[in-house]
């Protein structure tokens, strides 16, 4: 018999079919239906597939007595009760490394779109406005580029920054010895130095509103912030106020505190470029993430260690 897999996040029809080849798939992408599915199938579930923003709670874990493996489809796992799972002997794994390039590409797309005002220029062009009636958009190249969180994705973003002749600085929980970039011991100091600030740190309570009003003020009226990490890292109300008051030049956000609902405080601001948490989504990246899950699960069910344990 196939092991029962409970999938708590969105999957395409093709990926549901792929997973059904190996698993007895219980697919429940809508959060309001999670509890009912756990009540109906909980005794049989051996593997759970989720994402960091959805996670799985201690109570849900306890309602799955046969559970032996929890996997996050992407790299993030901030809402998975990891300690509780491990205390029960449940293995936790993620998809680290499967969508790094896609996220890093998207970060630069947001940065260029925000700094060069590409959405505004597109709207103006369609309305027949010529360049002489418009303000000059700034360069992206030859500026100071700060990264909050120099993990695998942060390092990919830094690599791309070098191609734009940007000076790279970063803040991390600790200084890295394997990179040549300038280290800053706190986020505010990094923001004071930087022209652009990119958020690539994990979510969760430890980074809640790490980018707040003092950090945005330190970045300044010519500064831009980009977030491809988790919406909780930026104080949305402080960001909206800084943009409205001209204390910050612009922002590019793939994630926000209100998601999946759009951030109401920012919708009327043409200094903000918004995308719907698609930074890690491409055919290549999603397929790699699903394939990683399948390999993590295969190894676990064979008594081996997963490729990317948490």
N, C-alpha and C positions, 0 to 999 in steps of 0.2 A: 504493500500500500504506500501511496505517496505521503510524505509528511505534510501536515496542514500548515499553510502559510497564511497569516493574517496581515494584509497590506492596508495600512491606514492612511496612505497618501495617494495622490493622483498618479495613475499609470495610463499610458496609451493602450489602445486595443492590441497593438502589436506586442507590447511588452507584457500585457496580461497573458497573451497567447504563449509567449516565450516562457514565462514563469509557470504556466499551467502544464508545460511539458514535464516539469520536475516536481511540482507541488500540487497539492489539493488547495487551490487558491480561494481564499475568502477575501474578496476585494471590497473595501469599505472606505471610499475616499472622502466621504462627508462626515465631519466631526460629530454632528448630532446623532449619527447612527452608530458610533463606535461602541457605546455601552450595550446597545441591543445586540450587536454582533458578538461582543465578548460574552454576553450572557448566553447566547445561543450556541456558540462554537468553542467557548473558552476551554473546556475540558480536553479538547483535541489539539489545540494549537501548540506547535513545537517551535515555530519561528515567527517573529514579527518583523515586518519591514515598515519603516516610518521615515520621517525627515526631522531635522532638528527643530524646526518651528512648531511642529505638531507634537513630537516626542511620544512618551508613554509614561503614565504616572505610577507611583508605587501601588496604588489601589488596583489599577488595571493589571499590573504585573502579578499581583497576588491572586487575581481572578483567573490566571492562566497557569494551572498547576503543572502542565506538561511542558511549559516553555523552557527552552534551553538556549536560545539565541535571539538577540535583538540586533537588528542592523539599521543604521541610518543610510538612506540612499545617497546622500551627499556627505560632505566633510563635517558639517555641523551636527552637534548632538546635545545642544544646551537644554532641551526640555525632556531628554531621556533620563529617567531616574537611574543613573549609572551605578551609584553606590548601592542602592537598594537591590538592583539586579545582581550585582556581583556578590552581595551578601547571601543571596539565594543560590549562588553557583551558576548564574546565567551569564553566558558570554555576550559581550557587547562589541560590535564592530561598526565601521563606517566606510564611506567611499572616498577616503582621503586620496587626493591626487588625480581623481577621474575627471574633474571639470575645472582644474586650476587655470588652464590656458583660456578657456572660454570666459571665466570670470575676469581674468586680467585683461583680456581684449575688451570686455564690456566696460570695465572701469575706465579705460582710455577713451572709449566711445563717449561715455558720459562726460568725461573731463573736456574733451574737445568740443562736444556739443554745447556745454555750458559756457566755456570760456569764449569760444568763437560765436556763440549765439546762433547756432545753426537752425534750431527750430524757428526762432524769430525771423531769421533771414529767409527761410523758406516761405513763411507766411507773407512777408513783405514782398518777395519776388512774385508770388502768385497774385498779389494785389497791384502789381505794376510799379512798385517802388524801386527806383534805381539807387545804386550805391552812394551817389553824392548826397542823397537825403538822409543817409544813415550814419551813426557814429562808427568810428573805427574799432573793430573788435581786437582785443589784445592777442599777442603771440602766446602760444603754449610753450614753445621751445625756449631754452636758456633761462629758465626760472628755477625756483627752489621748490622741491617736491617732497612733501612729508608723508610718510606712511605710518599709520597706527596699526601695529601688528605685523611683524615680519616673519610670518609663517610661510608655508609653501606657496600660498596664493600671494602674500605680500612680496615674496621674493620674485615671483613671476611679474608682478606689477613693476617692481624696481628694475627688472631687466628691460622692460619696455620703455621705462623712463629714460634710460641711458640712450636709447635710439632717438630721443627728442632733445638730447644734450641738456638734460635736466640735472641739477645737483640733487642728490638723494640723501635725505635724512630719515630717521625712523625712531619710533618709541616702541619698546617691547617690554615684557615683564623683566627681562634681563638682557644685557648687551650680548650680541652674537660675535663670535670670534671668526666666523667664516665669511664675512662680508666686509667690503671696504667703506660702507656708507657711514655717515656721521650719526652717532647715537645721542639721543636726548633722554634724560632720566624721567621726564614727565611730559604729558601731552601739551600742557600750556606752553612750555619752552619750545617744543617742536612747532607749535602753531605760530609763535612769535617769529620764528625763523623762516617759516614756509610761505610761499605764495599759494600753493595748492596743498590741500590736506585730504588724503585718501584713507578711509576707514576700512581696514581689512582684519579686524580683530574678532575673536569669537563673541557670540552674544552671551546672555545670562546675567545674573545679578552682579557679577564682578565688574561688568563693563556698562551697567545701566547708566545712561546719560553721561558717559565719559566725555563726550563732546557737548559741553554746556555753554552757557552765556559767556563766562570768562574766557573759554577756549576760542569761541567764535570772535569775541572782541580782540583776542590776541592775533587771530588770523587777519583781521582787519578789513577795511572797506575795499581793498583790491584783491582780497582773497576769495578762493573758491573751495568748497568742500564736496567730496564725492563719497558716497556710502554704498558699498557692494557687500557689506557684512550682514548686520542685523539692524533693523529699524530702532531697536531699543538703545543702541549706542549713542544716538543723537537725540538731544532734547528738542522735539519738534516745535514746541511753542517758542523756545528761545531762538531757534533757527528762523522761524517765520518773522519774529520781531526784528531780528538783526537784519534780515533782508528788506523788510519794509522801511526800516529806519536808515538804510544805506550803510550800515556798519559791516556788511558783508556783500561782496559783489554777486555771488551766485552759488548754485548748488546743483549737483547731479545725483539723483537718488534712485537706486533700484530697490531699496527696502525702506520701510517706514513703520512707525509704531502702530498705525491703524490697519495695516494690511490684514485681509485682502481689500478692505475698503481704502480708497485713495485718501491721502492726507488733506483734509478739508482746509486746514490753515494755509496750505501752499498752492491751492488750485488756481487762484487768480494772479499768481506771481509769474511773470514771464522771465524772471531770472532763475527759475528752477526748471530743470529737465527731469522728467519722471518716466520710469519704466516699471512694469509690474512684476518685479522679482524674477527676472529672466536671465540674470547675469550668468548663471551656470547652465542655462538651457540652450542646447543646440543638438541636432541629431547625433553628432559625434559624442558630445559630452554625456548626454542622457544614456545613450547606448553603453558607453564605457561604465557608467555608474550601475546600470542594471547588470552588466556582465560581471562587475566586481562583486555585487551582492550574490550573484549565483555562485561565484567561486568562493567567496567567504562561507556561504552556506554549505557548499559541497565539502569543503575542507572540514568544517565543524562537524557535519553529520558523519564524516569518515573518521572522526576522532583526532583530527589534526587542528593546528592553530589556524585561524583565519589570516588572510593576507594583510588586513589592516585592522587589528584589534584596537579598541579604545582602552 
